[in-house]
Amino acid sequence: MTDVPSMRGAEVGRRIGVGLMYGLWKPRVLGSWRVPAAGPVILAVNHSHNIDGPMVMGVAPRPTHFLIKKEAFVGPLDPFLTGIGQVKVDRHSTDRTAIARALGVLEQGGVLGIFPEGTRGEGDFASIRAGLAYFAVRSGAPIVPVAVLGSSGRPGRLIKALPPLRSRVDVVFGDPFDAGDGSGRRTRKALDEATARIQKQRTAHLENARRLTGR
């Protein structure tokens, strides 16, 4: 039986994230009330910078289990990330263990965080992977699109790989929506349709988030 990531660990991770993100930057959080207070939820986050995941973990209203590439689980980070309830995933194969753990999070009514682009990019949702549609259709969990803006602008003076310390980073949560058509079908056609639905919703959310924040 596959171990389900620890929800208590994710709460510890959230508290660490709160301290770090608010200590190092100035997060401005919009729409966090849109995240359902209970039950399974998928946060679909644009990924343009290394801090996007920790930032969402720190500002989300509920503890979040992110699917994170296995390459990040190196040295002491391996037991740490596992301990705070994060899910290691091999992006280059069908990682059945990661899939089972992610579905386990949703089955227990938890929050699963996914970067649909798979890798850091322009953060514009231009490329989207079928994984998000699969988890949404399979679990029936609503998707909340999340836009992180301001993390990929000018580099910091002290650490080039990070945004300038004490700079503002906007995190905008969108309205939850269902990716499936309500039939529960998981055929290739159903997943393709769900992927198109997700793409449309997330693109609209990013445009709205940019309008709201002036980014």
N, C-alpha and C positions, 0 to 999 in steps of 0.2 A: 504494500500500500504506500502511495506517495505521501510524503509529509506535506501538510498544508502550512504555508508560511505563517509565522506567529503574528496574530493581531496585536498582542501585547507589545511585541517587538516593534511593530509599525508605529504604535503610539509613542514608544521611546524615541524612534526615529523622527517622528513629528516634532517632539519637544526639542530634540537636538537641532532640527531644521529651523524651528522658530528662533532659537537663540542665535544661531549662526547667521541666518538670512537678515534678521532685523538688526543684528549687531554689525554686520559688514556693509549692508546696503539699505536702501529705503524703499521697501516694497509698497506699492499702492495696489490694493486688492479690490477688484470690482466684481460684483455679482456672486460672491461666494455663497450667498443664501440660495442660489439656484441648485446647488448640490443637494439631492435628496438626503434628508436627515437620517434615514435608515434604509436598509436593503441594499442589494448589489448595485454598484455603479461602476461605469468605466470612464475614466478621465482620459480623453484623447488630446495629447499635448503637442504643440508644434515644438520642434527641437532645433534650435539655432545656436545653443551654447551649452557648455558643460554644467552651468549652474541651474539650468532649467528644471531638472529633476529635483534637486535639493530645494529649489525655490518653491516649487509646487508642494512638495512634502511639508515645508514649513508654513505655508499660508493656507493650505486646504483646510476646510473645517472638520475633516475626518482623516484618520490615519490612512495612508496610501501605500499599497504594495506595487512597486514599479517592476515592469519587465526590463531587465538591464543586461546588456551584452556581457557574455562570460569573460571577455577580455578585461573588464573592469574589476573582476574578482581576483586581484593579484595580491600576494603577500598578506599583510594584516587586514587589508580591505575585504578579503574573502569572508572570514568569520564575522567581521563587523557588519557587512551588508546583509549576510544571511541572518545575523542576529536581530537586525531591525526589520526583518520580514520582507526583504526584497527578493525578487525571483531571477535567478541566473538563467540566461537563454543563449543557446547556440544559434546564431543567425544564419549559419551556413548549412543547416540540415533541419529535418523535421524533429524538433526537440520534444519528444513525447512527455518527458518528465516535466519540463517547463510548462507545457500545455496543461498537464494534469494539475500542477500546482496553481496555475493561474485560474483554472476553472474551479479549483477548490476554494480559492479566495472568494469568488463570486457566489458559490454554493453556500458559503457560510455568511453571506450578506455583507461582504467586505467591499473595499474600493480598490479597483485595479487600475494602475496608471500605465498608459501605453504611448510610446512615440511611434506613430504609424509610419513615419518616414524611415525608421530603422536606424538611420545614421544622422548626424548633424548635417543640416543643409541650410538653405535660405530660410527655413522655417515657414515656408509659404504653402505647405500641404500639396505641392505640385505632384509629388509621387506618394502613393498611398498603397500600403500592403494589405493583402487579403486577411491577414491575421486579426485585425481589429474587427472586421465583419464577422469572422468565424466566432470569436468570443462573444460578440454581441448577440448574434443569431442563436448560437448554441445555448447561452445562459438566459437570454431574454432580458438582460440588464440594459437599462437606458444608458446612452452615451452623453456625457457632458463635454463639449469642446472647450479647450483651455488655450488661450493665447498668452504667451510670455513675450513681452515687448520691452526693448531697451537693454536686453542682456548681450546683444551681439553688435552693439555700436562701437564706439571708440574703446581701445584697450586701456587697461589700468596702467598707471605709471610704475607702480611697484611690481605688480605681477601681470605681464602682458596677456596671459591666458585668461584673465578675469576682467570683468567690467570694473571701471574705476570705483574704489571704495567709497561708500556713502552716496553713490549715484542712485537715481530712481529707476526701479524696475517695475513695470506694470504687469499685473497678472489678471486677466479677464476671463471669468467663467461664463459660459453661455447657457442657454436653455437646454434641459435634457430632452433627448429625442430617441425614438426607437428606430434601430437600423433595419429590422426585419419588416415583413409585410403583415405580420400577425399570424401567419400560417404555421410558423415553426419549421418550415422546410429548410433543409441545409444542402440543397442541390447546388451544383456549380452555378446555375442560372440565378438561384436565390441569393447566393453569396455575391455574384457580380452586381446584381441589382442593389443589394445592401451597400456594397462598396461605393457605387455611384451615388446613392443617397447620402452616405457619410461624407463623401467628397464635397457634395453640394452644400451640406449643412456647415461643414467646417470652413469652407472657403468664405461663405457668407458671414460666419462668425468672425473670422479674421478681419474681414473688411470693416465690420461693425466695430470691432475692438480698436482698430487703427483710427477710425473716425472718433470714437469716444475719447481716446487718449491723445489724439493729435500726433501719433507716431507715423 
